[in-house]
Amino acid sequence: MTEKVVIIGSGPAGWAAAIYTSRAELQPLVYEGAITQQNQEQGTLPLGQLALTTEVENYPGFPAGNLHQYLHTSLPAENIPYRKSDDLHQAVTGPELMELMRQQAKNFGARVKTDDIVKVDLSQRPFKLTSREGDELEAQAIIIATGARANYLGLESEERFKNQGVSACAVCDGALPRFRNKPLVVVGGGDSAMEESTFLTKFGEKVYIVHRRDEFRASKIMAERALSNEKIEVKWNSAVDEVLGDDESGVTGVRIRSTVDENKTEELPAAGYFAAIGHTPNTDFLDGQLKTTKKGYLVWTVPFRTNTSVEGVFAAGDVADDYYRQAVTAAGSGCMAALDAERWLAGQGVE
């Protein structure tokens, strides 16, 4: 059987695309990702990277409040994420938001497989796809929503304190109470690090930038903006040795080591550690069949549309966005991809 549309990925972009294509009666099949160690490391587990976060304060429509009853009437009991009794009045959490989106897509008829697409053949239509578990299928259209994983240094302590003070998105997490009026650390030396550091000065007491070299690789204007901010202190020629903390408080500091004198270390007090060393789009399975930017992100080949370089293949979310990388923009582009796919299929006589 040839599917009308297959959606690969399961973050906000994938579920928004599933909701819209389902309501258009295209009977989408969603490959949400497999539960594997590799997917855990790169943020491609079912429900996407948002499922690895705690509070989501900036997604419209979910002000802080008691969501307990709503979750219990909206989701099957086995899909309700755990929430501590003293957290009942916090904002919606990432896992909760993703489970709600997933359920909404299923309510309209989207079919979901907890598996990865590991190979595609885009040289002919219908497109051919192969899954990790051995599924072989064809699709008239494909929506790719596999996202981009944040790059970390690879320290065990980074992994230990993720969502307890370790983050890769200042815009997403910087305003959370745990970071307010506390010293914070940003790692990196590019434009992203400058932007994140400057943003964090709105909330943190002090922001340390830890950089391996004696000058930034960021653009001159971005570097000057950070260097002129009195709340930012740069630790030049330094690398993060370990993220410090405990189970109760989360991150409490960062130990850095000199890159010119390896015997010299320093401990910085910090309630937050932000990795700003880039992202890697999850496109390996495409094997270079679609046009990408220099950074590896899929290119939208038609202005203000989600078309890729292969007709009938559309891209949504962070896999095609290296600038905004927000849940709400990802969901918006998922809607766009669904509408683009629907109209393209109609033009092909597929309804």
TIDREN-975838 format. One record per atom (N, C-alpha, C): residue in three letters; y, z, x. Coordinates in steps of 0.2 Angstrom, whole numbers, padded with zeros to 4 digits, always signed. Each point is the difference from the previous one (the first is absolute). Example, Ala and Ser with C-alpha at 12.3 -4.5 7.8 and 13.67 -1.06 7.14 Angstrom:
2
ALA-0028+0039+0066
ALA+0006+0000-0004
ALA+0006+0000+0004
SER+0005-0004-0002
SER+0006+0001+0004
SER+0005+0003-0004
***
This chain:
351
MET-0006+0000+0004
MET+0006+0000-0004
MET+0006+0000+0004
THR+0005-0004-0002
THR+0006+0000+0004
THR+0005+0004-0003
GLU+0003+0005+0003
GLU+0005+0004-0002
GLU+0007-0003-0001
LYS+0004+0001-0005
LYS+0007-0002+0000
LYS+0004+0002+0005
VAL+0000+0007+0001
VAL+0004+0003+0005
VAL-0003+0006+0003
VAL+0000+0000+0007
VAL-0003+0006+0003
VAL+0006+0003+0004
ILE+0000+0007-0001
ILE+0006+0004+0003
ILE-0004+0004+0006
ILE+0003-0001+0006
ILE-0003+0004+0005
ILE+0005+0005+0002
GLY-0002+0007+0000
GLY+0004+0005+0001
GLY+0002+0005-0006
SER+0002+0006+0001
SER+0000+0004-0005
SER+0006+0006+0000
GLY+0005-0002+0003
GLY+0006+0004+0000
GLY+0004-0002-0006
PRO+0007+0002+0000
PRO+0004-0002-0006
PRO+0001-0007-0001
ALA+0000-0004+0005
ALA+0000-0007-0001
ALA-0006-0003-0003
GLY-0006+0002+0002
GLY-0006-0002-0003
GLY-0001+0002-0007
TRP+0001+0006-0002
TRP+0000+0003-0006
TRP+0005-0003-0005
ALA+0006-0001+0002
ALA+0005-0004-0004
ALA-0002-0007-0002
ALA-0003-0003+0006
ALA-0003-0007-0001
ALA-0005+0000-0005
ALA-0005+0005+0000
ALA-0005+0001-0004
ALA+0002+0001-0008
ILE+0005+0004-0001
ILE+0002+0001-0006
ILE+0003-0006-0003
TYR+0004-0004+0003
TYR+0003-0006-0002
TYR-0005-0005-0002
THR-0004-0001+0005
THR-0005-0006-0001
THR-0005+0002-0006
SER-0002+0006+0000
SER-0004+0003-0006
SER+0003-0002-0007
ARG+0007+0002+0000
ARG+0003-0001-0006
ARG+0001-0007-0002
ALA+0000-0005+0005
ALA+0000-0007-0001
ALA-0007-0003-0001
GLU-0005+0005-0001
GLU-0007-0002-0001
GLU-0003-0005+0005
LEU+0002+0002+0006
LEU-0003-0004+0006
LEU-0006+0003+0002
GLN-0002+0006-0003
GLN-0006+0004+0002
GLN-0001+0001+0008
PRO+0005+0003+0003
PRO+0000+0001+0007
PRO-0006+0004+0003
LEU-0002-0002+0006
LEU-0005+0004+0003
LEU+0004+0003+0006
VAL+0000+0007+0001
VAL+0003+0003+0005
VAL-0005+0003+0005
TYR+0001-0002+0006
TYR-0004+0003+0006
TYR+0005+0006+0003
GLU-0002+0006-0002
GLU+0005+0005+0002
GLU-0001+0003+0007
GLY-0005-0002+0003
GLY-0002+0003+0007
GLY-0006+0004+0000
ALA-0003+0000+0005
ALA-0006+0005+0001
ALA+0001+0006+0003
ILE-0004+0005-0001
ILE+0001+0007+0002
ILE-0003+0000+0007
THR+0003-0002+0005
THR-0002+0000+0007
THR+0004+0004+0005
GLN-0002+0002+0006
GLN+0004+0003+0005
GLN+0005-0005+0002
GLN-0001-0006+0001
GLN+0005-0005+0002
GLN+0006+0000-0005
ASN-0002-0001-0006
ASN+0005+0000-0005
ASN+0004+0006-0001
GLN-0003+0006+0002
GLN+0004+0006+0000
GLN+0005+0000+0005
GLU-0002-0003+0006
GLU+0004+0000+0006
GLU+0006-0004-0001
GLN-0001-0006-0004
GLN+0006-0005+0000
GLN+0003+0000-0007
GLY-0002+0005-0004
GLY+0004+0001-0007
GLY-0002-0005-0005
THR-0006-0003+0001
THR-0003-0005-0005
THR-0005+0003-0005
LEU-0001+0006+0000
LEU-0004+0003-0005
LEU+0002-0002-0007
PRO-0005+0001-0005
PRO+0002-0001-0007
PRO+0007+0004-0002
LEU+0004-0003-0003
LEU+0007+0003-0002
LEU+0005-0001+0005
GLY-0002-0002+0006
GLY+0006-0002+0005
GLY+0002+0006+0003
GLN+0006-0001+0004
GLN+0003+0005+0005
GLN+0003+0005-0004
LEU+0002-0001-0006
LEU+0004+0005-0004
LEU-0005+0006-0002
ALA-0006-0002+0000
ALA-0005+0005-0002
ALA-0001+0005+0006
LEU+0003-0001+0005
LEU+0000+0004+0006
LEU+0006+0005+0001
THR+0005-0001-0005
THR+0006+0004+0000
THR-0001+0006-0005
THR+0005+0004+0000
THR+0001+0005-0005
THR+0005-0002-0005
GLU+0006+0004-0001
GLU+0004-0001-0005
GLU+0004-0007+0001
VAL+0001-0004-0006
VAL+0003-0006+0000
VAL+0006+0001-0004
GLU+0006+0001+0003
GLU+0006+0002-0004
GLU+0004-0006-0002
ASN-0001-0006+0003
ASN+0004-0005-0001
ASN-0002-0006-0004
TYR-0006+0001-0003
TYR-0003-0005-0005
TYR+0003+0001-0007
PRO+0004-0005-0003
PRO+0003+0001-0006
PRO-0004+0002-0006
GLY+0002+0005-0004
GLY-0004+0002-0006
GLY-0004+0006+0001
PHE+0000+0003+0006
PHE-0004+0006+0001
PHE+0004+0006+0003
PRO+0005+0002-0004
PRO+0003+0006+0003
PRO-0005+0006+0000
ALA+0002+0005+0004
ALA-0004+0006+0001
ALA-0001+0003-0007
GLY-0006+0003-0001
GLY-0001+0003-0006
GLY-0007+0002-0001
ASN-0002+0003-0005
ASN-0007+0002-0001
ASN-0004-0007-0003
LEU-0004-0003+0005
LEU-0003-0006-0002
LEU-0008+0001-0002
HIS-0001+0007+0000
HIS-0007+0002-0001
HIS-0003-0003-0006
GLN+0003+0001-0006
GLN-0003-0003-0006
GLN+0000-0008+0000
TYR+0005-0003+0003
TYR+0001-0007+0000
TYR-0006-0003+0004
LEU-0001+0003+0005
LEU-0006-0003+0005
LEU-0007+0001-0004
HIS+0000+0006-0003
HIS-0007+0001-0004
HIS-0001-0004-0006
THR+0006-0003-0003
THR-0001-0005-0005
THR+0000-0007+0002
SER+0002-0001+0006
SER+0000-0007+0002
SER-0006-0002+0004
LEU-0003+0004+0004
LEU-0005-0001+0005
LEU-0007+0003-0002
PRO-0005-0004+0002
PRO-0007+0004-0001
PRO+0000+0006+0004
ALA-0003+0005-0002
ALA+0000+0006+0004
ALA-0002+0000+0007
GLU-0005-0005+0002
GLU-0002-0001+0007
GLU+0005-0003+0004
ASN+0005-0003-0003
ASN+0005-0004+0004
ASN+0007+0004+0001
ILE+0000+0006-0003
ILE+0006+0004+0000
ILE+0001+0003+0007
PRO+0004-0001+0004
PRO+0001+0003+0007
PRO+0001+0007+0000
TYR-0002+0004+0005
TYR+0000+0007+0000
TYR+0008+0002+0001
ARG+0002+0005-0004
ARG+0007+0002+0000
ARG+0000+0008+0000
LYS+0003+0003+0005
LYS+0000+0007+0000
LYS+0003+0003-0006
SER-0001+0006-0003
SER+0003+0003-0006
SER+0007+0001+0001
ASP+0002+0001+0007
ASP+0007+0001+0001
ASP+0004-0006+0001
ASP-0003-0006+0000
ASP+0003-0006+0001
ASP+0001-0004-0007
LEU-0001+0003-0006
LEU+0001-0003-0006
LEU+0006-0003-0002
HIS+0006+0003+0003
HIS+0006-0003-0001
HIS+0003-0004+0005
GLN-0004-0003+0005
GLN+0003-0004+0005
GLN+0000-0007-0003
ALA+0002-0005+0005
ALA+0000-0007-0002
ALA-0007-0002+0000
VAL-0001-0006-0003
VAL-0006-0003+0000
VAL-0002-0001+0007
THR-0007+0000+0002
THR-0002-0001+0006
THR-0003-0007+0001
GLY+0000-0002+0006
GLY-0003-0007+0002
GLY-0006-0001-0004
PRO-0006+0004+0001
PRO-0006-0001-0003
PRO+0001-0001-0008
GLU+0004+0005-0003
GLU+0000-0001-0007
GLU+0004-0006-0002
LEU+0005-0002+0003
LEU+0003-0006-0002
LEU-0004-0006+0001
MET-0004-0001+0005
MET-0005-0005+0001
MET-0006+0000-0005
GLU-0002+0006-0002
GLU-0005+0000-0005
GLU+0002-0002-0007
LEU+0007+0002-0001
LEU+0003-0002-0006
LEU+0000-0008-0001
MET+0003-0003+0006
MET+0000-0007+0000
MET-0007-0004-0001
ARG-0004+0003+0004
ARG-0007-0003-0001
ARG-0003+0000-0007
GLN+0001+0006-0003
GLN-0003+0001-0007
GLN+0004-0005-0005
GLN+0007-0001+0002
GLN+0003-0004-0005
GLN-0002-0007+0001
ALA-0002-0002+0006
ALA-0002-0007+0001
ALA-0007-0001-0003
LYS-0004+0006+0000
LYS-0007-0001-0003
LYS+0001+0000-0008
ASN+0005+0004-0002
ASN+0001+0000-0008
ASN+0001-0007-0002
PHE+0003-0004+0004
PHE+0001-0007-0003
PHE-0006-0005+0002
GLY-0005+0003+0003
GLY-0006-0005+0001
GLY-0001-0002+0008
ALA+0004+0003+0004
ALA-0001-0002+0007
ALA-0007+0003+0002
ARG-0004-0004+0004
ARG-0006+0002+0003
ARG+0001+0002+0007
VAL-0003+0006+0002
VAL+0001+0002+0007
VAL-0006+0001+0004
LYS+0000-0002+0006
LYS-0006+0001+0004
LYS+0002+0004+0006
THR-0003+0005+0002
THR+0001+0004+0006
THR-0003-0003+0006
ASP+0003-0005+0002
ASP-0003-0004+0006
ASP+0006-0004+0003
ASP-0002-0002+0006
ASP+0005-0004+0004
ASP-0001-0008+0000
ILE+0005-0004-0001
ILE-0001-0007+0002
ILE+0001-0001+0007
VAL-0005-0002+0004
VAL+0000+0000+0007
VAL+0000-0008+0003
LYS+0000-0004-0005
LYS+0000-0007+0002
LYS+0003-0005-0006
VAL+0004-0004+0002
VAL+0002-0005-0005
VAL+0000-0007+0003
ASP-0001-0005-0004
ASP+0001-0007+0002
ASP+0005-0003-0005
LEU+0006-0001+0003
LEU+0005-0003-0004
LEU+0001-0007+0001
SER-0005-0004+0003
SER+0001-0007+0001
SER-0001-0004-0006
GLN-0003+0003-0005
GLN-0002-0004-0006
GLN+0001+0004-0006
ARG+0001-0003-0006
ARG+0000+0004-0006
ARG-0006-0002-0004
PRO-0003+0004-0004
PRO+0001+0007+0000
PRO-0001+0004+0007
PHE+0004+0005+0001
PHE+0000+0003+0007
PHE-0007+0004+0000
LYS-0003+0001+0006
LYS-0006+0004+0001
LYS+0002+0006+0003
LEU-0003+0006-0003
LEU+0001+0006+0003
LEU-0007+0004+0001
THR+0000+0004+0005
THR-0006+0004+0002
THR+0002+0007+0001
SER-0004+0005-0003
SER+0001+0007+0000
SER-0004+0003+0005
ARG+0002+0006+0002
ARG-0004+0004+0005
ARG-0007+0001-0003
GLU-0001+0001-0006
GLU-0007+0002-0003
GLU-0004-0007-0001
GLY+0003-0005+0001
GLY-0003-0007+0000
GLY+0001-0004-0006
ASP+0005+0002-0004
ASP+0002-0004-0006
ASP+0003-0007+0003
GLU-0002-0005-0004
GLU+0003-0007+0002
GLU+0002-0002-0007
LEU+0007-0002+0000
LEU+0003-0002-0006
LEU+0005-0005+0001
GLU+0002-0003-0005
GLU+0006-0005+0000
GLU+0005+0002-0005
ALA+0006-0002+0002
ALA+0006+0001-0003
ALA+0005-0005-0001
GLN+0003-0001-0006
GLN+0005-0006+0000
GLN+0007+0003+0003
ALA+0001+0006+0000
ALA+0006+0003+0003
ALA-0001+0006+0003
ILE+0004+0002+0005
ILE-0001+0006+0004
ILE+0006+0004+0000
ILE+0001+0006-0001
ILE+0006+0004+0002
ILE-0002+0005+0005
ILE+0003+0000+0006
ILE-0001+0004+0006
ILE+0005+0006-0001
ALA-0003+0006+0000
ALA+0004+0006+0000
ALA-0003+0005+0004
THR-0002-0001+0006
THR-0003+0004+0005
THR+0004+0005+0004
GLY+0007-0001-0001
GLY+0004+0005+0003
GLY+0001-0001+0008
ALA+0003+0005+0003
ALA+0001+0000+0007
ALA-0001+0008+0002
ARG-0004+0001+0005
ARG-0001+0007+0002
ARG+0005+0002+0006
ALA+0002+0006-0001
ALA+0005+0003+0005
ALA-0003+0001+0007
ASN+0003-0002+0005
ASN-0003+0002+0007
ASN+0002+0007+0002
TYR-0005+0003+0002
TYR+0000+0007+0003
TYR-0002+0000+0007
LEU+0002+0005+0004
LEU-0002+0000+0007
LEU-0008+0001+0001
GLY-0003+0003-0005
GLY-0007+0001+0000
GLY-0002+0007+0002
LEU+0004+0005+0000
LEU-0001+0007+0002
LEU-0004+0003-0006
GLU-0005+0004+0002
GLU-0004+0004-0005
GLU+0005+0004-0004
SER+0005+0003+0003
SER+0005+0004-0003
SER+0004-0003-0005
GLU+0001-0007+0001
GLU+0004-0004-0005
GLU-0004+0000-0006
GLU-0007-0002+0001
GLU-0004+0000-0006
GLU-0001+0006-0004
ARG+0000+0006+0004
ARG-0001+0006-0003
ARG+0006+0002-0005
PHE+0006-0002+0002
PHE+0006+0003-0004
PHE+0003-0006-0004
LYS-0004-0005-0001
LYS+0003-0005-0005
LYS+0001+0003-0007
ASN+0005-0001-0003
ASN+0002+0003-0006
ASN+0002+0007+0000
GLN+0000+0003+0006
GLN+0002+0007+0001
GLN+0005+0000+0006
GLY+0004-0005+0000
GLY+0006-0001+0004
GLY+0000-0006+0004
VAL-0006-0004+0001
VAL-0001-0006+0003
VAL+0001-0006-0005
SER+0005-0004+0002
SER+0001-0006-0005
SER+0002-0006+0004
ALA+0000-0006-0003
ALA+0002-0006+0003
ALA+0005-0003-0004
CYS+0003+0004-0005
CYS+0005-0003-0004
CYS+0005+0005-0002
ALA+0006+0000+0004
ALA+0005+0004-0002
ALA+0003-0001-0007
VAL+0001-0006-0002
VAL+0003-0001-0006
VAL-0004+0003-0006
CYS-0007-0001+0001
CYS-0004+0003-0005
CYS+0000+0008+0000
ASP+0000+0003+0006
ASP-0002+0007+0000
ASP+0006+0004+0003
GLY+0005-0003+0002
GLY+0005+0004+0004
GLY+0004+0005-0004
ALA+0000-0001-0007
ALA+0004+0005-0004
ALA-0004+0005-0003
LEU-0007+0000+0002
LEU-0004+0006-0003
LEU+0002+0007+0003
PRO-0001+0005-0004
PRO+0003+0006+0002
PRO-0003+0003+0007
ARG-0006-0002+0002
ARG-0002+0002+0006
ARG+0004-0002+0006
PHE+0004-0005-0001
PHE+0004-0003+0006
PHE+0007+0002+0000
ARG+0003+0003-0006
ARG+0007+0001-0001
ARG+0002+0006+0005
ASN+0005-0002+0003
ASN+0004+0005+0005
ASN-0005+0003+0005
LYS-0005-0004+0002
LYS-0004+0001+0006
LYS+0000-0005+0005
PRO-0001+0002+0006
PRO+0000-0005+0006
PRO-0006-0005-0002
LEU+0001-0007+0002
LEU-0005-0005-0001
LEU-0001-0004+0006
VAL-0005-0003+0001
VAL-0002-0005+0006
VAL-0001-0007-0003
VAL+0003-0005+0004
VAL-0002-0007-0002
VAL-0002-0003+0007
VAL-0006-0003-0001
VAL-0003-0004+0006
VAL+0001-0007+0000
GLY+0003-0003+0005
GLY+0002-0007+0000
GLY+0006-0002+0003
GLY+0001-0006+0001
GLY+0006-0003+0004
GLY+0003-0006-0003
GLY-0003-0002-0006
GLY+0003-0007-0003
GLY+0004+0002-0005
ASP+0002-0006-0004
ASP+0005+0001-0006
ASP-0003+0005-0005
SER-0007+0000-0001
SER-0002+0004-0005
SER+0001+0007+0002
ALA-0001+0002+0006
ALA+0001+0007+0002
ALA+0007+0002+0000
MET+0005-0005+0001
MET+0007+0002-0001
MET+0002+0001-0007
GLU-0003-0004-0004
GLU+0002+0000-0007
GLU-0003+0007-0003
GLU-0007+0001+0001
GLU-0003+0006-0002
GLU+0004+0006+0002
SER+0002+0001+0007
SER+0003+0005+0002
SER+0007+0002-0003
THR+0003-0006-0001
THR+0007+0001-0003
THR-0001+0002-0007
PHE-0005-0002-0004
PHE-0001+0002-0007
PHE-0002+0007+0000
LEU-0004+0002+0005
LEU-0002+0007-0001
LEU+0005+0005+0002
THR+0006-0002+0003
THR+0005+0005+0001
THR+0004+0002-0006
LYS-0002-0003-0006
LYS+0003+0002-0006
LYS-0004+0006-0003
PHE-0006+0001+0003
PHE-0004+0006-0003
PHE-0001+0005+0006
GLY-0002-0002+0006
GLY-0002+0004+0005
GLY+0006+0004+0003
GLU-0001+0005+0003
GLU+0005+0004+0004
GLU+0001-0004+0007
LYS-0005-0003+0003
LYS+0001-0003+0006
LYS-0006-0005+0000
VAL+0001-0006+0003
VAL-0005-0005+0001
VAL-0001-0002+0008
TYR-0006+0001+0002
TYR-0001-0002+0007
TYR-0003-0007+0000
ILE+0002-0004+0004
ILE-0003-0007+0001
ILE-0004+0001+0006
VAL-0007-0001+0000
VAL-0004+0000+0006
VAL-0001-0008+0002
HIS+0002-0002+0006
HIS-0001-0007+0002
HIS-0003+0000+0007
ARG-0005-0004+0002
ARG-0003-0001+0006
ARG+0004-0002+0006
ARG+0006-0004-0002
ARG+0004-0003+0005
ARG+0007+0003+0001
ASP+0004-0003+0004
ASP+0007+0003+0001
ASP+0005-0004-0004
GLU-0002-0005-0004
GLU+0004-0003-0005
GLU-0004-0003-0006
PHE+0004+0000-0005
PHE-0004-0003-0006
PHE-0001-0007+0000
ARG-0005-0003-0004
ARG-0001-0007-0001
ARG+0004-0002-0006
ALA+0002+0005-0004
ALA+0004-0002-0006
ALA+0006-0004+0001
SER+0002-0003-0005
SER+0006-0004+0000
SER+0006+0004+0002
LYS+0005-0002+0004
LYS+0006+0004+0002
LYS+0003+0004-0005
ILE+0001-0003-0006
ILE+0004+0003-0005
ILE-0004+0006-0003
MET-0006-0001-0001
MET-0005+0005-0002
MET+0000+0006+0004
ALA-0001-0002+0007
ALA+0000+0005+0005
ALA+0006+0004+0000
GLU+0006-0003+0000
GLU+0006+0004+0001
GLU+0001+0004-0006
ARG-0002-0002-0006
ARG+0001+0004-0006
ARG-0004+0007+0001
ALA-0006-0001+0003
ALA-0004+0006+0001
ALA+0003+0005+0005
LEU+0002-0003+0006
LEU+0002+0003+0005
LEU+0007+0004-0001
SER+0004-0003-0005
SER+0006+0003-0002
SER+0000+0006-0005
ASN-0006+0001-0003
ASN-0001+0005-0005
ASN-0001+0006+0004
GLU+0004+0005-0002
GLU+0000+0007+0003
GLU-0007+0004-0001
LYS-0003-0002-0006
LYS-0006+0003-0001
LYS-0007-0002+0003
ILE+0001-0006+0004
ILE-0005-0003+0003
ILE+0000+0002+0008
GLU-0006+0002+0002
GLU-0001+0001+0007
GLU-0006-0004+0003
VAL+0002-0004+0005
VAL-0006-0005+0003
VAL-0003+0004+0006
LYS-0007-0001-0001
LYS-0004+0003+0006
LYS-0003-0007+0003
TRP+0004-0002+0006
TRP-0001-0006+0003
TRP-0007+0001+0005
ASN-0003-0005+0002
ASN-0006+0000+0004
ASN-0005+0005-0002
SER-0001+0001-0006
SER-0005+0005-0003
SER-0005-0003-0005
ALA-0006+0003+0000
ALA-0005-0002-0004
ALA-0003+0006-0004
VAL-0002-0001-0006
VAL-0003+0005-0004
VAL-0006+0002+0003
ASP-0001+0006+0002
ASP-0007+0003+0002
ASP-0004+0003-0005
GLU+0003+0003-0005
GLU-0003+0003-0005
GLU+0004+0002-0006
VAL-0002+0000-0006
VAL+0004+0002-0006
VAL-0003+0007-0001
LEU+0005+0005+0000
LEU-0002+0007-0001
LEU+0000+0003-0007
GLY-0004+0004-0002
GLY+0001+0003-0007
GLY-0006+0004-0001
ASP+0000+0002-0007
ASP-0006+0004-0002
ASP-0001-0002-0007
ASP-0006+0003-0003
ASP-0002-0002-0007
ASP+0005+0002-0005
GLU+0003+0006+0001
GLU+0004+0003-0005
GLU+0007-0004+0000
SER+0003-0001+0006
SER+0007-0003+0000
SER+0000-0007+0001
GLY-0006-0003+0002
GLY+0001-0007+0002
GLY+0003-0001+0007
VAL+0004-0005+0001
VAL+0003-0001+0006
VAL+0005+0005+0002
THR+0000+0003+0006
THR+0005+0005+0002
THR+0003-0003+0006
GLY-0002-0005+0003
GLY+0003-0002+0006
GLY-0004-0006+0003
VAL+0003-0003+0006
VAL-0003-0005+0004
VAL+0001+0001+0007
ARG-0006-0001+0004
ARG+0001+0001+0007
ARG+0000-0007+0003
ILE+0005-0001+0004
ILE+0001-0006+0003
ILE-0001+0000+0008
ARG-0002-0005+0003
ARG-0001-0001+0007
ARG+0004-0005+0003
SER+0003+0001+0006
SER+0004-0005+0004
SER-0004-0005+0002
THR+0003-0006-0001
THR-0004-0006+0002
THR+0002-0002+0008
VAL+0004+0004+0003
VAL+0002-0001+0007
VAL-0003+0006+0004
ASP-0001+0006-0003
ASP-0003+0005+0003
ASP-0005+0004-0005
GLU-0007-0002+0001
GLU-0005+0002-0005
GLU-0001+0007+0000
ASN+0003+0004+0005
ASN-0001+0007+0000
ASN+0005+0004-0004
LYS+0005-0004-0003
LYS+0006+0003-0003
LYS-0001-0001-0008
THR-0001+0005-0003
THR-0001+0000-0008
THR+0006+0004-0003
GLU+0001-0001-0006
GLU+0005+0004-0004
GLU-0003+0000-0007
GLU+0002+0006-0004
GLU-0002+0001-0007
GLU+0006+0000-0004
LEU+0000-0005-0005
LEU+0006-0001-0004
LEU-0002+0004-0007
PRO+0004+0004-0002
PRO-0001+0003-0007
PRO+0001-0005-0005
ALA-0005-0001-0005
ALA+0001-0006-0005
ALA-0004+0002-0006
ALA+0003-0002-0006
ALA-0004+0001-0006
ALA-0003-0007-0002
GLY+0002-0005+0003
GLY-0002-0007-0002
GLY-0001-0004+0007
TYR-0005-0005-0001
TYR-0001-0004+0006
TYR-0001-0007-0004
PHE+0005-0005+0002
PHE+0000-0006-0003
PHE-0002-0006+0005
ALA-0005-0003-0001
ALA-0002-0006+0005
ALA+0004-0006-0003
ALA+0004-0003+0005
ALA+0004-0006-0002
ALA-0002-0005+0005
ILE-0006-0002+0001
ILE-0002-0005+0005
ILE-0004-0006-0003
GLY+0003-0001-0006
GLY-0002-0006-0003
GLY-0006+0000-0005
HIS-0002-0006-0003
HIS-0005+0000-0005
HIS-0004-0006+0002
THR-0007+0000-0002
THR-0004-0006+0001
THR-0003-0002-0007
PRO+0002-0007-0002
PRO-0002-0002-0007
PRO-0008-0001+0000
ASN-0003+0001-0005
ASN-0007+0000-0001
ASN-0002-0007-0002
THR+0000-0005+0005
THR-0002-0007-0001
THR-0005-0002+0004
ASP-0004+0004+0004
ASP-0005-0003+0004
ASP-0005-0004-0004
PHE-0002+0002-0006
PHE-0005-0004-0003
PHE+0002-0007-0002
LEU+0006-0001+0000
LEU+0003-0007-0001
LEU-0002-0005+0006
ASP-0001+0002+0006
ASP-0002-0004+0005
ASP+0005-0005+0002
GLY+0007+0002-0001
GLY+0005-0005+0002
GLY+0001-0006-0005
GLN-0003+0000-0006
GLN+0001-0005-0005
GLN+0006-0001-0003
LEU+0004+0005+0000
LEU+0007+0000-0003
LEU+0005+0001+0005
LYS+0006-0003-0002
LYS+0006+0001+0005
LYS+0002+0007+0000
THR+0002+0003+0006
THR+0003+0006+0001
THR+0006+0000+0004
THR+0004+0006+0000
THR+0005+0001+0004
THR-0002+0002+0007
LYS+0004+0000+0005
LYS-0002+0002+0007
LYS-0003+0007+0000
LYS+0002+0004-0005
LYS-0003+0007-0001
LYS-0007+0000-0004
GLY-0002-0006-0002
GLY-0006+0000-0004
GLY+0000+0001-0007
TYR+0006+0000-0003
TYR+0001+0001-0007
TYR-0001-0007-0004
LEU-0003+0000-0005
LEU+0000-0006-0004
LEU+0007-0003-0002
VAL+0000-0006+0000
VAL+0007-0004-0001
VAL+0000-0002-0007
TRP+0005+0002-0004
TRP+0001-0003-0007
TRP+0004-0007+0002
THR-0004-0006-0002
THR+0003-0006+0002
THR+0005-0003-0005
VAL+0000+0003-0006
VAL+0005-0002-0005
VAL+0005+0005-0001
PRO+0007-0001+0001
PRO+0005+0005-0001
PRO-0001+0004-0007
PHE+0000+0007+0001
PHE-0001+0004-0006
PHE-0006-0001-0004
ARG-0005-0002+0003
ARG-0007-0001-0003
ARG-0005+0003+0005
THR-0006+0001-0003
THR-0005+0003+0004
THR-0005-0005+0003
ASN+0001-0006+0000
ASN-0004-0005+0002
ASN-0001+0001+0008
THR-0006-0001+0002
THR-0001-0001+0007
THR-0001-0007+0002
SER-0002-0001+0006
SER-0001-0007+0003
SER-0006-0004-0003
VAL-0004+0003-0004
VAL-0005-0003-0003
VAL+0001+0000-0007
GLU+0000-0005-0004
GLU+0001-0001-0007
GLU-0005+0004-0004
GLY+0002+0005-0004
GLY-0005+0004-0004
GLY-0001+0006+0003
VAL+0003+0002+0006
VAL-0001+0006+0003
VAL+0007+0004+0000
PHE+0000+0006-0002
PHE+0006+0003-0001
PHE+0000+0007+0004
ALA+0006+0003+0002
ALA+0000+0006+0004
ALA+0005+0005-0003
ALA-0002+0006-0001
ALA+0004+0005-0003
ALA+0000+0007+0004
GLY+0005+0003+0000
GLY+0000+0007+0004
GLY+0001-0001+0007
ASP-0002+0006+0003
ASP+0002+0000+0007
ASP-0003-0005+0005
VAL-0005-0003-0002
VAL-0003-0005+0004
VAL+0005-0006+0001
ALA+0005+0000-0004
ALA+0005-0006+0001
ALA+0007+0003+0000
ASP+0000+0007+0001
ASP+0007+0003+0000
ASP+0000+0005+0006
ASP+0004-0002+0005
ASP+0001+0004+0006
ASP+0007+0004+0000
TYR+0003-0001-0006
TYR+0007+0003+0000
TYR+0001+0006-0005
TYR-0003-0001-0006
TYR+0001+0006-0005
TYR-0005+0005+0000
ARG-0007-0003+0000
ARG-0006+0005+0000
ARG+0001+0006-0004
GLN+0001-0001-0007
GLN+0001+0005-0005
GLN-0005-0001-0005
ALA-0002+0005-0004
ALA-0005-0001-0005
ALA+0003-0004-0006
VAL+0006+0001-0001
VAL+0003-0003-0006
VAL+0002-0008+0002
THR+0001-0001+0006
THR+0001-0007+0002
THR-0007-0004+0000
ALA-0005+0004+0002
ALA-0007-0003+0000
ALA-0002-0002-0007
ALA+0001+0005-0004
ALA-0002-0001-0007
ALA+0004-0006-0003
GLY+0006+0000+0001
GLY+0004-0006-0002
GLY-0002-0007+0002
SER-0002+0000+0006
SER-0003-0006+0003
SER-0007-0002-0003
GLY-0004+0006-0001
GLY-0006-0001-0004
GLY+0001-0004-0006
CYS+0005+0002-0004
CYS+0002-0003-0006
CYS+0001-0007+0001
MET+0005-0001+0005
MET+0002-0007+0001
MET-0006-0005+0002
ALA-0005+0003+0004
ALA-0006-0004+0002
ALA-0004-0002-0006
ALA-0001+0005-0005
ALA-0004-0001-0006
ALA+0003-0006-0004
LEU+0007+0001-0001
LEU+0003-0005-0004
LEU+0000-0007+0004
ASP+0001+0000+0007
ASP-0001-0006+0003
ASP-0007-0003+0000
ALA-0005+0004+0000
ALA-0007-0002+0000
ALA-0001-0003-0007
GLU+0002+0004-0005
GLU-0001-0002-0007
GLU+0003-0007-0002
ARG+0006-0001+0003
ARG+0003-0007-0002
ARG-0003-0005+0004
TRP-0002+0001+0006
TRP-0003-0005+0005
TRP-0007-0002-0004
LEU-0004+0005-0002
LEU-0006-0002-0003
LEU+0001-0004-0006
ALA+0005+0002-0004
ALA+0002-0004-0006
ALA+0001-0007+0002
GLY+0004-0001+0005
GLY+0001-0007+0002
GLY-0006-0004+0003
GLN-0005+0004+0002
GLN-0007-0003+0002
GLN-0004-0001-0006
GLY+0002+0002-0006
GLY-0004-0001-0006
GLY-0005+0006-0001
VAL+0001+0006+0004
VAL-0004+0005-0001
VAL+0003+0006-0004
GLU-0003+0002-0006
GLU+0003+0005-0004
GLU-0005+0005-0002
***
